[in-house]
Amino acid sequence: MKILLINNYSIENCLNKANEGVQPAHHKWGSDYLKSKGNDVDTEVFNLDGVGIIKKQI
């Protein structure tokens, strides 16, 4: 299944920090679990300053 996870901060950065042990895992919003079950999870950052425009985090 293809899943798009949208949040107002980078889930990818949270995954990396949680894997390094410097941030709690709950900031990943289950994205690691969804990936472990074989889902194709893509993440996007919702830009609140851009009047609701979805912007890819670089």
Summary of the structure (lengths in Angstrom):
residues: 58
radius of gyration: 11.9
end to end distance: 24.5
largest distance: 34.0
contacts: 126
relative contact order: 0.28
helix: 40%
strand: 29%
